[in-house]
Amino acid sequence: MSAASLRLAAAEASAGLLRCPPAEVKEAGPGNLAGVVWRQWRTERALAARGIEFRSADPAQVEAAYAAMTAEEFNAVNGRQAWANWRTIPASLDGLLPDEPVRALDLGCGTGRSTAVLAYCLPDGSTVTGIEFAVPLVEVARGREYPNRSGRCTVRFAAGSVCGPLTNADGETIADGSIDCVNSSGLLGHHLAGDDLQACLNEVARVLTANGVAALDPGPGLSSATLKRAMAERGFQFVRRTRSNPLDRCGQAVFIKQASEGA
Ligand SMILES: C[S@@+](CC[C@H](N)C(=O)[O-])C[C@H]1O[C@@H](n2cnc3c(N)ncnc32)[C@H](O)[C@@H]1O
């Protein structure tokens, strides 16, 4: 097959699918990684001096630590994550969702910086719900703008845990099979373990529709191999591993929910 026919075949195969090439999307996010790293380091030192320790898998400690930060402090300590989100999330979603309005969740959304990347990438008319248990961060997230590159998404926030029945912004339990895409950035691999992690993955499996996409973050506390096994047990097919840069040890692992037999 010639190069031209290969290009044509690739274009035909991706017709009707959402395209969000990371090289284009990252231009809308933060640059200057050195400045981001410097602000993060300086702020982490200041927080440690005040006894605020957020690197934990104890939910009560994590919630209290994040709730005790100002929005500026949260954004500084979350700076590298936010920089990475603009590269990783588009790489995770590119070519996997239909190019029509979708329903998405952003688990552990903090001040809405990963939500902003989702809202920017998803098709015009999509709805995105960020879920976060540190209430002060939810309030900051509600106050932001969420531009979309091709139109407008509806973005709302729910204050609550991702380790029990997931709720929408009105406090209602999200229905089984009603979501097309679940994203987590800086959450599973940093803050969830044991029963909490299992409960969160059960919820991801419950709310996603057949062929729905889960872009989930491995990290220091959760290897990508363990995450892959846990998702395979829940009926998901692994699609790809994405990273913001070759040195990124976290990034995301992307899965598709298989249609159940007979569905
Ligand atoms: C590293 S921050 C990432 C924030 C955001 N996803 C981003 O990429 O900018 C992790 C967030 O997860 C939240 N979080 C941790 N455990 C949670 C839980 N069990 N339920 C809801 N939110 C949680 C924390 O409060 C924090 O805001």
The ligand as an SDF file (V2000), in Angstrom:
LIG
                    3D

 27 29  0  0  0  0  0  0  0  0999 V2000
   -3.1920   16.0530   42.7800 C   0  0  0  0  0  0  0  0  0  0  0  0
   -4.8070   16.7180   42.9020 S   0  0  0  0  0  0  0  0  0  0  0  0
   -5.2860   16.6700   41.1880 C   0  0  0  0  0  0  0  0  0  0  0  0
   -6.3580   17.6730   40.8570 C   0  0  0  0  0  0  0  0  0  0  0  0
   -6.8280   17.6670   39.4120 C   0  0  0  0  0  0  0  0  0  0  0  0
   -7.2690   16.3700   38.9890 N   0  0  0  0  0  0  0  0  0  0  0  0
   -5.7420   18.1350   38.4800 C   0  0  0  0  0  0  0  0  0  0  0  0
   -5.1830   17.3280   37.7280 O   0  0  0  0  0  0  0  0  0  0  0  0
   -5.4410   19.3400   38.5020 O   0  0  0  0  0  0  0  0  0  0  0  0
   -5.7500   15.3630   43.5760 C   0  0  0  0  0  0  0  0  0  0  0  0
   -7.1610   15.7910   43.9810 C   0  0  0  0  0  0  0  0  0  0  0  0
   -7.9260   14.6360   44.3080 O   0  0  0  0  0  0  0  0  0  0  0  0
   -8.7440   14.9520   45.4270 C   0  0  0  0  0  0  0  0  0  0  0  0
   -9.1130   13.6950   46.1060 N   0  0  0  0  0  0  0  0  0  0  0  0
   -8.2930   12.8060   46.7100 C   0  0  0  0  0  0  0  0  0  0  0  0
   -8.9890   11.7610   47.2070 N   0  0  0  0  0  0  0  0  0  0  0  0
  -10.2910   12.0040   46.8970 C   0  0  0  0  0  0  0  0  0  0  0  0
  -11.5170   11.2900   47.1440 C   0  0  0  0  0  0  0  0  0  0  0  0
  -11.5140   10.1270   47.8180 N   0  0  0  0  0  0  0  0  0  0  0  0
  -12.6660   11.8160   46.6820 N   0  0  0  0  0  0  0  0  0  0  0  0
  -12.6880   13.0020   46.0100 C   0  0  0  0  0  0  0  0  0  0  0  0
  -11.5610   13.7380   45.7540 N   0  0  0  0  0  0  0  0  0  0  0  0
  -10.3820   13.2320   46.1940 C   0  0  0  0  0  0  0  0  0  0  0  0
   -7.8720   15.8570   46.2770 C   0  0  0  0  0  0  0  0  0  0  0  0
   -8.6210   16.6130   47.2100 O   0  0  0  0  0  0  0  0  0  0  0  0
   -7.2080   16.7160   45.1940 C   0  0  0  0  0  0  0  0  0  0  0  0
   -7.9490   17.8540   44.8990 O   0  0  0  0  0  0  0  0  0  0  0  0
  1  2  1  0
  2  3  1  0
  2 10  1  0
  3  4  1  0
  4  5  1  0
  5  6  1  0
  5  7  1  0
  7  8  2  0
  7  9  1  0
 10 11  1  0
 11 12  1  0
 11 26  1  0
 12 13  1  0
 13 14  1  0
 13 24  1  0
 14 15  1  0
 14 23  1  0
 15 16  2  0
 16 17  1  0
 17 18  1  0
 17 23  2  0
 18 19  1  0
 18 20  2  0
 20 21  1  0
 21 22  2  0
 22 23  1  0
 24 25  1  0
 24 26  1  0
 26 27  1  0
M  CHG  2   2   1   9  -1
M  END
$$$$
